[in-house]
């Protein structure tokens, strides 16, 4: 028999098997899925939970930042039945 040098087998043993995966990581602050769900479920600011604040911030970010003011009295006559529309006033003046 020939002598063959055998090297011992090397196995890499993962050391982070019992550590849950981080779902949210900001700088050195990380949360697992369980911690994130507990934070959303338990924490409230100004009487609103975090998921409501998230929806509100998302809606605010998607809204336009500039608005144009237009009077609705002349364009939406059904909203102001007691105020005569501009077209009605012009028709009455033209019919006289």
N, C-alpha and C positions, 0 to 999 in steps of 0.2 A: 504494500500500500504506500502510496506516495503521501508525503506529509503536506497538507494544504493549510496554509495559515488562514484561520477564520477570524474575521473581525466580529466583535459582538454587535448585535443588531441595536440600532439606535431608534428610539421612538420619541416623537415629540408629544408631550402630554400637555393638552390645553389646560391652562390654569383658570380660565374665566368661564367655566361651564355653569357654575351656580350663580353667575351674575346676570341679571335681566338686561335685555337690550335697551339702550336709551332711545326714546322716541323723539324727544325734543332736546336739542343741545344749543345753547347760546353761550358763547365764550366758554367759561369753565363750569357753567351751570347746566346740568343735564337732568332730565326727568324720564322715568320709565313710564310705560303705558298705564300702569296701575296708579302711579303718583299723579300723572296728568289727569286721569279720570277722577281721582279723589279731590284734586284741586278744583276742577270744574264743578264738581258736585257740592262741595262744602263751602267754598269761598264766595262771598257776595260783597259787592261794593255798591253803595247807594241803593240797596234793596234789589239789585239785579245780579244774576249769576254771570259767570264769565262767558258762557256761550251766548248769552243775550248781548253782552258787551262786544263780543267778537262779531256778531251779526250787525250790530249798530255801527261799528267801525268800518266794516266792509261796505255797508250801504252808504256811509258818509264818503268813503274813498271813491265810490263809483258814481256819485252825483256830480253834476256840473258845478263848477266853482263860481260861475258868473250867471246871473239871471237878468232877463230883460223884462222890464215892467211894461205891461200892456193892460189898458183898462178893459174890463169884460162887459162894461155897460153897453158899449156900442156893438160888440160882436156876439154877445150871449144875451139876447133879449129875454129868453125864457127864465133867466136867473133874476131879472129885475122887472117884474110885470108892471110896477107902478111908475117906473121911469120910462118915458117914451124913447124909443130907439131913434137914432139920427135919421135913418131912412124914413121912418114914419113921420117925423117932423117935416122933412123935405117934401114928402108926398102931400102932406096937408097944405103946405105953403104953395106948392105948385098947382094944387087943385083949386085954390081960391082965385 
